[in-house]
Structures are given as structure tokens and as C-alpha cells.
Amino acid sequence: MNQLTRITFNPEVMGGKPCIRGLRMTVGTIVGLMVSGKTPEEILKAYPYLELADIYEALAYANYLEHYLNLSKLP
């Protein structure tokens, strides 16, 4: 996996959950918005401090976690 440079972990920000660039925007929030049917354009309009690359990296991180968790279930 390529290094994800926009995902940060800080125990003092959002309890250490993976966030975007140290902001109080979690990867889970972005993924949840996408799952609920929001488009990247709608997300960027609602959260103007985000960049399209932030959304793509949040989705890539979530995809990596899903893949990793599925692999860990193998016998």
C-alpha cells in the first residue's frame, strides 16, 4: 500500500481516531457520508476545508482496513 500522507493519528484529536490532516474530521465521517449517498462534490461543499484528495485517501484507508480485516479472518 502506498503511504497515506493525509491520514493522521493523534490521541489528543478526536480520541486518536484516524483524521484528515490533523483536522477534527475523521475518516469514518467521510466514509459514512459517502455510504449515505453523498457525492464528493457535496462533501466538499459542506466542508470547504477538505480537498478531493482527502476524500480519496479516506476511502483508500477504509478499503485497506476492510481488506486487512478480511485477511485476518482466514484460517
PDB file of N, CA, C, O and CB in Angstrom:
ATOM      1  N   MET A   1       0.841  -1.180   0.000  1.00  0.00           N
ATOM      2  CA  MET A   1       0.000   0.000   0.000  1.00  0.00           C
ATOM      3  C   MET A   1       0.879   1.232   0.000  1.00  0.00           C
ATOM      4  O   MET A   1       1.869   1.292   0.728  1.00  0.00           O
ATOM      5  CB  MET A   1      -0.953   0.004   1.208  1.00  0.00           C
ATOM      6  N   ASN A   2       0.527   2.207  -0.805  1.00  0.00           N
ATOM      7  CA  ASN A   2       1.253   3.472  -0.798  1.00  0.00           C
ATOM      8  C   ASN A   2       1.043   4.157   0.542  1.00  0.00           C
ATOM      9  O   ASN A   2       0.015   3.986   1.197  1.00  0.00           O
ATOM     10  CB  ASN A   2       0.793   4.389  -1.964  1.00  0.00           C
ATOM     11  N   GLN A   3       2.044   4.936   0.931  1.00  0.00           N
ATOM     12  CA  GLN A   3       1.929   5.643   2.199  1.00  0.00           C
ATOM     13  C   GLN A   3       0.814   6.679   2.106  1.00  0.00           C
ATOM     14  O   GLN A   3       0.747   7.451   1.149  1.00  0.00           O
ATOM     15  CB  GLN A   3       3.270   6.315   2.578  1.00  0.00           C
ATOM     16  N   LEU A   4      -0.044   6.686   3.091  1.00  0.00           N
ATOM     17  CA  LEU A   4      -1.130   7.655   3.152  1.00  0.00           C
ATOM     18  C   LEU A   4      -0.649   8.854   3.957  1.00  0.00           C
ATOM     19  O   LEU A   4      -0.434   8.754   5.165  1.00  0.00           O
ATOM     20  CB  LEU A   4      -2.420   7.030   3.783  1.00  0.00           C
ATOM     21  N   THR A   5      -0.483   9.962   3.300  1.00  0.00           N
ATOM     22  CA  THR A   5       0.104  11.137   3.950  1.00  0.00           C
ATOM     23  C   THR A   5      -0.925  12.071   4.554  1.00  0.00           C
ATOM     24  O   THR A   5      -0.561  12.962   5.322  1.00  0.00           O
ATOM     25  CB  THR A   5       0.934  11.897   2.969  1.00  0.00           C
ATOM     26  N   ARG A   6      -2.196  11.898   4.235  1.00  0.00           N
ATOM     27  CA  ARG A   6      -3.229  12.806   4.728  1.00  0.00           C
ATOM     28  C   ARG A   6      -3.943  12.266   5.965  1.00  0.00           C
ATOM     29  O   ARG A   6      -4.691  12.997   6.613  1.00  0.00           O
ATOM     30  CB  ARG A   6      -4.241  13.074   3.636  1.00  0.00           C
ATOM     31  N   ILE A   7      -3.722  11.013   6.295  1.00  0.00           N
ATOM     32  CA  ILE A   7      -4.358  10.395   7.456  1.00  0.00           C
ATOM     33  C   ILE A   7      -3.429  10.571   8.654  1.00  0.00           C
ATOM     34  O   ILE A   7      -2.259  10.190   8.609  1.00  0.00           O
ATOM     35  CB  ILE A   7      -4.671   8.877   7.198  1.00  0.00           C
ATOM     36  N   THR A   8      -3.966  11.153   9.725  1.00  0.00           N
ATOM     37  CA  THR A   8      -3.157  11.382  10.921  1.00  0.00           C
ATOM     38  C   THR A   8      -3.821  10.724  12.130  1.00  0.00           C
ATOM     39  O   THR A   8      -5.036  10.531  12.168  1.00  0.00           O
ATOM     40  CB  THR A   8      -2.958  12.900  11.168  1.00  0.00           C
ATOM     41  N   PHE A   9      -2.996  10.392  13.102  1.00  0.00           N
ATOM     42  CA  PHE A   9      -3.450   9.798  14.355  1.00  0.00           C
ATOM     43  C   PHE A   9      -2.842  10.611  15.492  1.00  0.00           C
ATOM     44  O   PHE A   9      -1.620  10.714  15.601  1.00  0.00           O
ATOM     45  CB  PHE A   9      -3.049   8.276  14.457  1.00  0.00           C
ATOM     46  N   ASN A  10      -3.679  11.179  16.326  1.00  0.00           N
ATOM     47  CA  ASN A  10      -3.212  11.959  17.463  1.00  0.00           C
ATOM     48  C   ASN A  10      -4.189  11.702  18.602  1.00  0.00           C
ATOM     49  O   ASN A  10      -5.378  11.996  18.475  1.00  0.00           O
ATOM     50  CB  ASN A  10      -3.107  13.499  17.119  1.00  0.00           C
ATOM     51  N   PRO A  11      -3.703  11.157  19.713  1.00  0.00           N
ATOM     52  CA  PRO A  11      -4.610  10.848  20.820  1.00  0.00           C
ATOM     53  C   PRO A  11      -5.334  12.081  21.361  1.00  0.00           C
ATOM     54  O   PRO A  11      -6.352  11.947  22.040  1.00  0.00           O
ATOM     55  CB  PRO A  11      -3.841  10.186  21.938  1.00  0.00           C
ATOM     56  N   GLU A  12      -4.826  13.270  21.073  1.00  0.00           N
ATOM     57  CA  GLU A  12      -5.457  14.492  21.563  1.00  0.00           C
ATOM     58  C   GLU A  12      -6.468  15.068  20.579  1.00  0.00           C
ATOM     59  O   GLU A  12      -7.127  16.062  20.883  1.00  0.00           O
ATOM     60  CB  GLU A  12      -4.403  15.526  21.866  1.00  0.00           C
ATOM     61  N   VAL A  13      -6.596  14.460  19.412  1.00  0.00           N
ATOM     62  CA  VAL A  13      -7.568  14.915  18.411  1.00  0.00           C
ATOM     63  C   VAL A  13      -8.539  13.775  18.143  1.00  0.00           C
ATOM     64  O   VAL A  13      -8.143  12.717  17.653  1.00  0.00           O
ATOM     65  CB  VAL A  13      -6.860  15.377  17.084  1.00  0.00           C
ATOM     66  N   MET A  14      -9.793  13.987  18.461  1.00  0.00           N
ATOM     67  CA  MET A  14     -10.857  13.003  18.235  1.00  0.00           C
ATOM     68  C   MET A  14     -10.522  11.644  18.851  1.00  0.00           C
ATOM     69  O   MET A  14     -10.859  10.602  18.289  1.00  0.00           O
ATOM     70  CB  MET A  14     -11.112  12.842  16.740  1.00  0.00           C
ATOM     71  N   GLY A  15      -9.871  11.663  19.983  1.00  0.00           N
ATOM     72  CA  GLY A  15      -9.577  10.431  20.710  1.00  0.00           C
ATOM     73  C   GLY A  15      -8.637   9.486  19.993  1.00  0.00           C
ATOM     74  O   GLY A  15      -8.625   8.289  20.279  1.00  0.00           O
ATOM     75  N   GLY A  16      -7.846  10.006  19.062  1.00  0.00           N
ATOM     76  CA  GLY A  16      -6.886   9.178  18.346  1.00  0.00           C
ATOM     77  C   GLY A  16      -7.446   8.490  17.116  1.00  0.00           C
ATOM     78  O   GLY A  16      -6.742   7.718  16.465  1.00  0.00           O
ATOM     79  N   LYS A  17      -8.707   8.759  16.786  1.00  0.00           N
ATOM     80  CA  LYS A  17      -9.283   8.172  15.571  1.00  0.00           C
ATOM     81  C   LYS A  17      -8.538   8.724  14.354  1.00  0.00           C
ATOM     82  O   LYS A  17      -8.012   9.836  14.404  1.00  0.00           O
ATOM     83  CB  LYS A  17     -10.821   8.476  15.470  1.00  0.00           C
ATOM     84  N   PRO A  18      -8.489   7.956  13.264  1.00  0.00           N
ATOM     85  CA  PRO A  18      -7.821   8.463  12.066  1.00  0.00           C
ATOM     86  C   PRO A  18      -8.556   9.690  11.527  1.00  0.00           C
ATOM     87  O   PRO A  18      -9.758   9.650  11.263  1.00  0.00           O
ATOM     88  CB  PRO A  18      -7.743   7.365  10.982  1.00  0.00           C
ATOM     89  N   CYS A  19      -7.810  10.767  11.374  1.00  0.00           N
ATOM     90  CA  CYS A  19      -8.360  12.045  10.921  1.00  0.00           C
ATOM     91  C   CYS A  19      -7.669  12.497   9.641  1.00  0.00           C
ATOM     92  O   CYS A  19      -6.642  11.951   9.240  1.00  0.00           O
ATOM     93  CB  CYS A  19      -8.211  13.118  12.015  1.00  0.00           C
ATOM     94  N   ILE A  20      -8.249  13.490   9.023  1.00  0.00           N
ATOM     95  CA  ILE A  20      -7.687  14.079   7.816  1.00  0.00           C
ATOM     96  C   ILE A  20      -6.815  15.260   8.200  1.00  0.00           C
ATOM     97  O   ILE A  20      -7.302  16.240   8.764  1.00  0.00           O
ATOM     98  CB  ILE A  20      -8.802  14.513   6.835  1.00  0.00           C
ATOM     99  N   ARG A  21      -5.540  15.171   7.900  1.00  0.00           N
ATOM    100  CA  ARG A  21      -4.565  16.245   8.079  1.00  0.00           C
ATOM    101  C   ARG A  21      -4.606  16.905   9.449  1.00  0.00           C
ATOM    102  O   ARG A  21      -4.386  18.110   9.562  1.00  0.00           O
ATOM    103  CB  ARG A  21      -4.778  17.280   7.041  1.00  0.00           C
ATOM    104  N   GLY A  22      -4.886  16.128  10.487  1.00  0.00           N
ATOM    105  CA  GLY A  22      -4.901  16.670  11.839  1.00  0.00           C
ATOM    106  C   GLY A  22      -6.146  17.472  12.164  1.00  0.00           C
ATOM    107  O   GLY A  22      -6.274  18.008  13.265  1.00  0.00           O
ATOM    108  N   LEU A  23      -7.055  17.559  11.223  1.00  0.00           N
ATOM    109  CA  LEU A  23      -8.307  18.275  11.460  1.00  0.00           C
ATOM    110  C   LEU A  23      -9.247  17.404  12.292  1.00  0.00           C
ATOM    111  O   LEU A  23      -8.995  16.215  12.489  1.00  0.00           O
ATOM    112  CB  LEU A  23      -8.976  18.676  10.119  1.00  0.00           C
ATOM    113  N   ARG A  24     -10.303  17.991  12.762  1.00  0.00           N
ATOM    114  CA  ARG A  24     -11.296  17.238  13.529  1.00  0.00           C
ATOM    115  C   ARG A  24     -12.327  16.618  12.586  1.00  0.00           C
ATOM    116  O   ARG A  24     -13.529  16.653  12.852  1.00  0.00           O
ATOM    117  CB  ARG A  24     -11.992  18.151  14.568  1.00  0.00           C
ATOM    118  N   MET A  25     -11.851  16.065  11.507  1.00  0.00           N
ATOM    119  CA  MET A  25     -12.676  15.362  10.523  1.00  0.00           C
ATOM    120  C   MET A  25     -12.135  13.949  10.433  1.00  0.00           C
ATOM    121  O   MET A  25     -11.020  13.730   9.961  1.00  0.00           O
ATOM    122  CB  MET A  25     -12.664  16.080   9.111  1.00  0.00           C
ATOM    123  N   THR A  26     -12.933  12.991  10.889  1.00  0.00           N
ATOM    124  CA  THR A  26     -12.455  11.615  10.903  1.00  0.00           C
ATOM    125  C   THR A  26     -12.679  10.935   9.558  1.00  0.00           C
ATOM    126  O   THR A  26     -13.548  11.313   8.772  1.00  0.00           O
ATOM    127  CB  THR A  26     -13.145  10.829  12.006  1.00  0.00           C
ATOM    128  N   VAL A  27     -11.870   9.932   9.333  1.00  0.00           N
ATOM    129  CA  VAL A  27     -12.045   9.083   8.152  1.00  0.00           C
ATOM    130  C   VAL A  27     -13.443   8.471   8.179  1.00  0.00           C
ATOM    131  O   VAL A  27     -14.107   8.380   7.147  1.00  0.00           O
ATOM    132  CB  VAL A  27     -10.953   7.968   8.096  1.00  0.00           C
ATOM    133  N   GLY A  28     -13.880   8.057   9.357  1.00  0.00           N
ATOM    134  CA  GLY A  28     -15.199   7.453   9.496  1.00  0.00           C
ATOM    135  C   GLY A  28     -16.327   8.385   9.088  1.00  0.00           C
ATOM    136  O   GLY A  28     -17.327   7.941   8.525  1.00  0.00           O
ATOM    137  N   THR A  29     -16.176   9.662   9.367  1.00  0.00           N
ATOM    138  CA  THR A  29     -17.191  10.625   8.963  1.00  0.00           C
ATOM    139  C   THR A  29     -17.286  10.705   7.451  1.00  0.00           C
ATOM    140  O   THR A  29     -18.381  10.700   6.889  1.00  0.00           O
ATOM    141  CB  THR A  29     -16.887  12.000   9.544  1.00  0.00           C
ATOM    142  N   ILE A  30     -16.140  10.777   6.797  1.00  0.00           N
ATOM    143  CA  ILE A  30     -16.127  10.863   5.334  1.00  0.00           C
ATOM    144  C   ILE A  30     -16.703   9.593   4.719  1.00  0.00           C
ATOM    145  O   ILE A  30     -17.529   9.657   3.808  1.00  0.00           O
ATOM    146  CB  ILE A  30     -14.694  11.101   4.816  1.00  0.00           C
ATOM    147  N   VAL A  31     -16.269   8.449   5.216  1.00  0.00           N
ATOM    148  CA  VAL A  31     -16.784   7.184   4.688  1.00  0.00           C
ATOM    149  C   VAL A  31     -18.292   7.095   4.928  1.00  0.00           C
ATOM    150  O   VAL A  31     -19.032   6.659   4.046  1.00  0.00           O
ATOM    151  CB  VAL A  31     -16.056   5.977   5.344  1.00  0.00           C
ATOM    152  N   GLY A  32     -18.745   7.496   6.092  1.00  0.00           N
ATOM    153  CA  GLY A  32     -20.168   7.478   6.395  1.00  0.00           C
ATOM    154  C   GLY A  32     -20.977   8.369   5.462  1.00  0.00           C
ATOM    155  O   GLY A  32     -22.072   7.999   5.039  1.00  0.00           O
ATOM    156  N   LEU A  33     -20.443   9.531   5.144  1.00  0.00           N
ATOM    157  CA  LEU A  33     -21.119  10.420   4.206  1.00  0.00           C
ATOM    158  C   LEU A  33     -21.227   9.786   2.824  1.00  0.00           C
ATOM    159  O   LEU A  33     -22.266   9.871   2.169  1.00  0.00           O
ATOM    160  CB  LEU A  33     -20.383  11.754   4.114  1.00  0.00           C
ATOM    161  N   MET A  34     -20.152   9.155   2.393  1.00  0.00           N
ATOM    162  CA  MET A  34     -20.163   8.509   1.082  1.00  0.00           C
ATOM    163  C   MET A  34     -21.161   7.340   1.072  1.00  0.00           C
ATOM    164  O   MET A  34     -21.911   7.175   0.110  1.00  0.00           O
ATOM    165  CB  MET A  34     -18.741   8.012   0.711  1.00  0.00           C
ATOM    166  N   VAL A  35     -21.167   6.544   2.124  1.00  0.00           N
ATOM    167  CA  VAL A  35     -22.073   5.400   2.205  1.00  0.00           C
ATOM    168  C   VAL A  35     -23.531   5.862   2.215  1.00  0.00           C
ATOM    169  O   VAL A  35     -24.413   5.173   1.702  1.00  0.00           O
ATOM    170  CB  VAL A  35     -21.770   4.564   3.463  1.00  0.00           C
ATOM    171  N   SER A  36     -23.774   7.025   2.798  1.00  0.00           N
ATOM    172  CA  SER A  36     -25.143   7.537   2.851  1.00  0.00           C
ATOM    173  C   SER A  36     -25.592   8.158   1.528  1.00  0.00           C
ATOM    174  O   SER A  36     -26.728   8.615   1.401  1.00  0.00           O
ATOM    175  CB  SER A  36     -25.265   8.562   3.958  1.00  0.00           C
ATOM    176  N   GLY A  37     -24.690   8.168   0.548  1.00  0.00           N
ATOM    177  CA  GLY A  37     -25.078   8.631  -0.777  1.00  0.00           C
ATOM    178  C   GLY A  37     -24.577  10.003  -1.170  1.00  0.00           C
ATOM    179  O   GLY A  37     -24.875  10.480  -2.265  1.00  0.00           O
ATOM    180  N   LYS A  38     -23.819  10.649  -0.294  1.00  0.00           N
ATOM    181  CA  LYS A  38     -23.269  11.963  -0.645  1.00  0.00           C
ATOM    182  C   LYS A  38     -22.174  11.798  -1.693  1.00  0.00           C
ATOM    183  O   LYS A  38     -21.408  10.835  -1.662  1.00  0.00           O
ATOM    184  CB  LYS A  38     -22.714  12.687   0.613  1.00  0.00           C
ATOM    185  N   THR A  39     -22.112  12.735  -2.607  1.00  0.00           N
ATOM    186  CA  THR A  39     -21.051  12.727  -3.606  1.00  0.00           C
ATOM    187  C   THR A  39     -19.853  13.487  -3.054  1.00  0.00           C
ATOM    188  O   THR A  39     -19.997  14.272  -2.117  1.00  0.00           O
ATOM    189  CB  THR A  39     -21.537  13.351  -4.947  1.00  0.00           C
ATOM    190  N   PRO A  40     -18.678  13.265  -3.620  1.00  0.00           N
ATOM    191  CA  PRO A  40     -17.525  14.053  -3.181  1.00  0.00           C
ATOM    192  C   PRO A  40     -17.776  15.554  -3.310  1.00  0.00           C
ATOM    193  O   PRO A  40     -17.341  16.330  -2.460  1.00  0.00           O
ATOM    194  CB  PRO A  40     -16.291  13.668  -3.985  1.00  0.00           C
ATOM    195  N   GLU A  41     -18.463  15.958  -4.350  1.00  0.00           N
ATOM    196  CA  GLU A  41     -18.747  17.381  -4.544  1.00  0.00           C
ATOM    197  C   GLU A  41     -19.624  17.931  -3.416  1.00  0.00           C
ATOM    198  O   GLU A  41     -19.406  19.047  -2.944  1.00  0.00           O
ATOM    199  CB  GLU A  41     -19.431  17.606  -5.900  1.00  0.00           C
ATOM    200  N   GLU A  42     -20.611  17.150  -2.988  1.00  0.00           N
ATOM    201  CA  GLU A  42     -21.475  17.580  -1.884  1.00  0.00           C
ATOM    202  C   GLU A  42     -20.686  17.679  -0.580  1.00  0.00           C
ATOM    203  O   GLU A  42     -20.891  18.600   0.210  1.00  0.00           O
ATOM    204  CB  GLU A  42     -22.655  16.608  -1.715  1.00  0.00           C
ATOM    205  N   ILE A  43     -19.797  16.734  -0.366  1.00  0.00           N
ATOM    206  CA  ILE A  43     -18.974  16.752   0.844  1.00  0.00           C
ATOM    207  C   ILE A  43     -18.065  17.970   0.845  1.00  0.00           C
ATOM    208  O   ILE A  43     -17.936  18.647   1.865  1.00  0.00           O
ATOM    209  CB  ILE A  43     -18.139  15.464   0.955  1.00  0.00           C
ATOM    210  N   LEU A  44     -17.434  18.254  -0.289  1.00  0.00           N
ATOM    211  CA  LEU A  44     -16.541  19.407  -0.371  1.00  0.00           C
ATOM    212  C   LEU A  44     -17.300  20.717  -0.176  1.00  0.00           C
ATOM    213  O   LEU A  44     -16.764  21.667   0.396  1.00  0.00           O
ATOM    214  CB  LEU A  44     -15.818  19.419  -1.716  1.00  0.00           C
ATOM    215  N   LYS A  45     -18.524  20.769  -0.641  1.00  0.00           N
ATOM    216  CA  LYS A  45     -19.334  21.974  -0.466  1.00  0.00           C
ATOM    217  C   LYS A  45     -19.693  22.157   1.010  1.00  0.00           C
ATOM    218  O   LYS A  45     -19.676  23.276   1.524  1.00  0.00           O
ATOM    219  CB  LYS A  45     -20.618  21.900  -1.330  1.00  0.00           C
ATOM    220  N   ALA A  46     -20.016  21.059   1.682  1.00  0.00           N
ATOM    221  CA  ALA A  46     -20.395  21.113   3.098  1.00  0.00           C
ATOM    222  C   ALA A  46     -19.197  21.351   4.015  1.00  0.00           C
ATOM    223  O   ALA A  46     -19.335  21.943   5.085  1.00  0.00           O
ATOM    224  CB  ALA A  46     -21.091  19.825   3.496  1.00  0.00           C
ATOM    225  N   TYR A  47     -18.032  20.891   3.594  1.00  0.00           N
ATOM    226  CA  TYR A  47     -16.802  21.006   4.394  1.00  0.00           C
ATOM    227  C   TYR A  47     -15.709  21.620   3.523  1.00  0.00           C
ATOM    228  O   TYR A  47     -14.839  20.904   3.027  1.00  0.00           O
ATOM    229  CB  TYR A  47     -16.349  19.604   4.953  1.00  0.00           C
ATOM    230  N   PRO A  48     -15.745  22.931   3.332  1.00  0.00           N
ATOM    231  CA  PRO A  48     -14.832  23.575   2.370  1.00  0.00           C
ATOM    232  C   PRO A  48     -13.346  23.471   2.721  1.00  0.00           C
ATOM    233  O   PRO A  48     -12.497  23.734   1.870  1.00  0.00           O
ATOM    234  CB  PRO A  48     -15.190  25.016   2.247  1.00  0.00           C
ATOM    235  N   TYR A  49     -13.025  23.098   3.940  1.00  0.00           N
ATOM    236  CA  TYR A  49     -11.619  22.932   4.313  1.00  0.00           C
ATOM    237  C   TYR A  49     -11.052  21.605   3.834  1.00  0.00           C
ATOM    238  O   TYR A  49      -9.843  21.386   3.906  1.00  0.00           O
ATOM    239  CB  TYR A  49     -11.462  23.040   5.818  1.00  0.00           C
ATOM    240  N   LEU A  50     -11.912  20.715   3.345  1.00  0.00           N
ATOM    241  CA  LEU A  50     -11.439  19.451   2.782  1.00  0.00           C
ATOM    242  C   LEU A  50     -11.043  19.632   1.326  1.00  0.00           C
ATOM    243  O   LEU A  50     -11.474  20.567   0.651  1.00  0.00           O
ATOM    244  CB  LEU A  50     -12.517  18.365   2.907  1.00  0.00           C
ATOM    245  N   GLU A  51     -10.214  18.714   0.867  1.00  0.00           N
ATOM    246  CA  GLU A  51      -9.801  18.665  -0.537  1.00  0.00           C
ATOM    247  C   GLU A  51     -10.207  17.307  -1.093  1.00  0.00           C
ATOM    248  O   GLU A  51     -10.368  16.342  -0.346  1.00  0.00           O
ATOM    249  CB  GLU A  51      -8.253  18.905  -0.696  1.00  0.00           C
ATOM    250  N   LEU A  52     -10.368  17.244  -2.393  1.00  0.00           N
ATOM    251  CA  LEU A  52     -10.774  15.994  -3.032  1.00  0.00           C
ATOM    252  C   LEU A  52      -9.804  14.866  -2.677  1.00  0.00           C
ATOM    253  O   LEU A  52     -10.225  13.729  -2.465  1.00  0.00           O
ATOM    254  CB  LEU A  52     -10.851  16.170  -4.560  1.00  0.00           C
ATOM    255  N   ALA A  53      -8.526  15.173  -2.614  1.00  0.00           N
ATOM    256  CA  ALA A  53      -7.535  14.155  -2.252  1.00  0.00           C
ATOM    257  C   ALA A  53      -7.773  13.603  -0.850  1.00  0.00           C
ATOM    258  O   ALA A  53      -7.458  12.443  -0.585  1.00  0.00           O
ATOM    259  CB  ALA A  53      -6.128  14.736  -2.343  1.00  0.00           C
ATOM    260  N   ASP A  54      -8.323  14.412   0.046  1.00  0.00           N
ATOM    261  CA  ASP A  54      -8.653  13.935   1.394  1.00  0.00           C
ATOM    262  C   ASP A  54      -9.713  12.847   1.329  1.00  0.00           C
ATOM    263  O   ASP A  54      -9.618  11.836   2.025  1.00  0.00           O
ATOM    264  CB  ASP A  54      -9.139  15.096   2.280  1.00  0.00           C
ATOM    265  N   ILE A  55     -10.715  13.054   0.500  1.00  0.00           N
ATOM    266  CA  ILE A  55     -11.794  12.078   0.363  1.00  0.00           C
ATOM    267  C   ILE A  55     -11.256  10.782  -0.229  1.00  0.00           C
ATOM    268  O   ILE A  55     -11.560   9.693   0.257  1.00  0.00           O
ATOM    269  CB  ILE A  55     -12.932  12.641  -0.515  1.00  0.00           C
ATOM    270  N   TYR A  56     -10.462  10.907  -1.271  1.00  0.00           N
ATOM    271  CA  TYR A  56      -9.903   9.710  -1.900  1.00  0.00           C
ATOM    272  C   TYR A  56      -9.023   8.933  -0.926  1.00  0.00           C
ATOM    273  O   TYR A  56      -9.052   7.703  -0.900  1.00  0.00           O
ATOM    274  CB  TYR A  56      -9.097  10.090  -3.145  1.00  0.00           C
ATOM    275  N   GLU A  57      -8.248   9.651  -0.132  1.00  0.00           N
ATOM    276  CA  GLU A  57      -7.366   8.953   0.800  1.00  0.00           C
ATOM    277  C   GLU A  57      -8.158   8.307   1.935  1.00  0.00           C
ATOM    278  O   GLU A  57      -7.794   7.226   2.398  1.00  0.00           O
ATOM    279  CB  GLU A  57      -6.325   9.919   1.372  1.00  0.00           C
ATOM    280  N   ALA A  58      -9.222   8.941   2.387  1.00  0.00           N
ATOM    281  CA  ALA A  58     -10.073   8.337   3.415  1.00  0.00           C
ATOM    282  C   ALA A  58     -10.684   7.039   2.894  1.00  0.00           C
ATOM    283  O   ALA A  58     -10.741   6.042   3.615  1.00  0.00           O
ATOM    284  CB  ALA A  58     -11.186   9.320   3.852  1.00  0.00           C
ATOM    285  N   LEU A  59     -11.138   7.052   1.654  1.00  0.00           N
ATOM    286  CA  LEU A  59     -11.710   5.842   1.063  1.00  0.00           C
ATOM    287  C   LEU A  59     -10.650   4.764   0.871  1.00  0.00           C
ATOM    288  O   LEU A  59     -10.923   3.581   1.076  1.00  0.00           O
ATOM    289  CB  LEU A  59     -12.372   6.166  -0.275  1.00  0.00           C
ATOM    290  N   ALA A  60      -9.449   5.163   0.480  1.00  0.00           N
ATOM    291  CA  ALA A  60      -8.361   4.197   0.311  1.00  0.00           C
ATOM    292  C   ALA A  60      -8.008   3.560   1.656  1.00  0.00           C
ATOM    293  O   ALA A  60      -7.769   2.354   1.725  1.00  0.00           O
ATOM    294  CB  ALA A  60      -7.115   4.880  -0.306  1.00  0.00           C
ATOM    295  N   TYR A  61      -7.974   4.350   2.710  1.00  0.00           N
ATOM    296  CA  TYR A  61      -7.676   3.840   4.042  1.00  0.00           C
ATOM    297  C   TYR A  61      -8.756   2.855   4.493  1.00  0.00           C
ATOM    298  O   TYR A  61      -8.449   1.786   5.021  1.00  0.00           O
ATOM    299  CB  TYR A  61      -7.553   5.000   5.046  1.00  0.00           C
ATOM    300  N   ALA A  62     -10.008   3.219   4.284  1.00  0.00           N
ATOM    301  CA  ALA A  62     -11.108   2.327   4.656  1.00  0.00           C
ATOM    302  C   ALA A  62     -11.046   1.026   3.860  1.00  0.00           C
ATOM    303  O   ALA A  62     -11.296  -0.049   4.405  1.00  0.00           O
ATOM    304  CB  ALA A  62     -12.463   3.021   4.432  1.00  0.00           C
ATOM    305  N   ASN A  63     -10.720   1.121   2.594  1.00  0.00           N
ATOM    306  CA  ASN A  63     -10.583  -0.069   1.756  1.00  0.00           C
ATOM    307  C   ASN A  63      -9.451  -0.957   2.258  1.00  0.00           C
ATOM    308  O   ASN A  63      -9.591  -2.180   2.305  1.00  0.00           O
ATOM    309  CB  ASN A  63     -10.336   0.328   0.294  1.00  0.00           C
ATOM    310  N   TYR A  64      -8.341  -0.353   2.628  1.00  0.00           N
ATOM    311  CA  TYR A  64      -7.212  -1.104   3.169  1.00  0.00           C
ATOM    312  C   TYR A  64      -7.628  -1.829   4.455  1.00  0.00           C
ATOM    313  O   TYR A  64      -7.320  -3.008   4.630  1.00  0.00           O
ATOM    314  CB  TYR A  64      -6.012  -0.161   3.441  1.00  0.00           C
ATOM    315  N   LEU A  65      -8.322  -1.129   5.347  1.00  0.00           N
ATOM    316  CA  LEU A  65      -8.746  -1.761   6.598  1.00  0.00           C
ATOM    317  C   LEU A  65      -9.691  -2.923   6.341  1.00  0.00           C
ATOM    318  O   LEU A  65      -9.570  -3.978   6.963  1.00  0.00           O
ATOM    319  CB  LEU A  65      -9.417  -0.740   7.510  1.00  0.00           C
ATOM    320  N   GLU A  66     -10.630  -2.731   5.426  1.00  0.00           N
ATOM    321  CA  GLU A  66     -11.561  -3.809   5.112  1.00  0.00           C
ATOM    322  C   GLU A  66     -10.810  -5.026   4.579  1.00  0.00           C
ATOM    323  O   GLU A  66     -11.087  -6.156   4.981  1.00  0.00           O
ATOM    324  CB  GLU A  66     -12.608  -3.338   4.089  1.00  0.00           C
ATOM    325  N   HIS A  67      -9.874  -4.797   3.690  1.00  0.00           N
ATOM    326  CA  HIS A  67      -9.083  -5.891   3.128  1.00  0.00           C
ATOM    327  C   HIS A  67      -8.266  -6.582   4.231  1.00  0.00           C
ATOM    328  O   HIS A  67      -8.238  -7.810   4.305  1.00  0.00           O
ATOM    329  CB  HIS A  67      -8.146  -5.364   2.009  1.00  0.00           C
ATOM    330  N   TYR A  68      -7.610  -5.800   5.077  1.00  0.00           N
ATOM    331  CA  TYR A  68      -6.805  -6.348   6.150  1.00  0.00           C
ATOM    332  C   TYR A  68      -7.657  -7.171   7.118  1.00  0.00           C
ATOM    333  O   TYR A  68      -7.263  -8.266   7.516  1.00  0.00           O
ATOM    334  CB  TYR A  68      -6.091  -5.228   6.895  1.00  0.00           C
ATOM    335  N   LEU A  69      -8.821  -6.644   7.493  1.00  0.00           N
ATOM    336  CA  LEU A  69      -9.685  -7.364   8.441  1.00  0.00           C
ATOM    337  C   LEU A  69     -10.215  -8.658   7.817  1.00  0.00           C
ATOM    338  O   LEU A  69     -10.359  -9.660   8.517  1.00  0.00           O
ATOM    339  CB  LEU A  69     -10.866  -6.466   8.887  1.00  0.00           C
ATOM    340  N   ASN A  70     -10.499  -8.651   6.549  1.00  0.00           N
ATOM    341  CA  ASN A  70     -10.945  -9.879   5.884  1.00  0.00           C
ATOM    342  C   ASN A  70      -9.826 -10.915   5.836  1.00  0.00           C
ATOM    343  O   ASN A  70     -10.082 -12.107   6.001  1.00  0.00           O
ATOM    344  CB  ASN A  70     -11.437  -9.571   4.463  1.00  0.00           C
ATOM    345  N   LEU A  71      -8.600 -10.477   5.613  1.00  0.00           N
ATOM    346  CA  LEU A  71      -7.476 -11.399   5.611  1.00  0.00           C
ATOM    347  C   LEU A  71      -7.231 -12.012   6.981  1.00  0.00           C
ATOM    348  O   LEU A  71      -6.829 -13.171   7.088  1.00  0.00           O
ATOM    349  CB  LEU A  71      -6.232 -10.693   5.139  1.00  0.00           C
ATOM    350  N   SER A  72      -7.473 -11.236   8.020  1.00  0.00           N
ATOM    351  CA  SER A  72      -7.225 -11.747   9.366  1.00  0.00           C
ATOM    352  C   SER A  72      -8.242 -12.807   9.776  1.00  0.00           C
ATOM    353  O   SER A  72      -8.032 -13.507  10.766  1.00  0.00           O
ATOM    354  CB  SER A  72      -7.244 -10.608  10.365  1.00  0.00           C
ATOM    355  N   LYS A  73      -9.335 -12.935   9.035  1.00  0.00           N
ATOM    356  CA  LYS A  73     -10.347 -13.951   9.339  1.00  0.00           C
ATOM    357  C   LYS A  73     -10.049 -15.285   8.681  1.00  0.00           C
ATOM    358  O   LYS A  73     -10.725 -16.279   8.950  1.00  0.00           O
ATOM    359  CB  LYS A  73     -11.708 -13.471   8.902  1.00  0.00           C
ATOM    360  N   LEU A  74      -9.042 -15.313   7.824  1.00  0.00           N
ATOM    361  CA  LEU A  74      -8.689 -16.560   7.144  1.00  0.00           C
ATOM    362  C   LEU A  74      -8.145 -17.559   8.153  1.00  0.00           C
ATOM    363  O   LEU A  74      -7.498 -17.169   9.125  1.00  0.00           O
ATOM    364  CB  LEU A  74      -7.653 -16.306   6.021  1.00  0.00           C
ATOM    365  N   PRO A  75      -8.402 -18.847   7.932  1.00  0.00           N
ATOM    366  CA  PRO A  75      -7.912 -19.873   8.880  1.00  0.00           C
ATOM    367  C   PRO A  75      -6.404 -19.973   8.874  1.00  0.00           C
ATOM    368  O   PRO A  75      -5.836 -20.781   9.609  1.00  0.00           O
ATOM    369  CB  PRO A  75      -8.509 -21.237   8.549  1.00  0.00           C
TER     370      PRO A  75
END
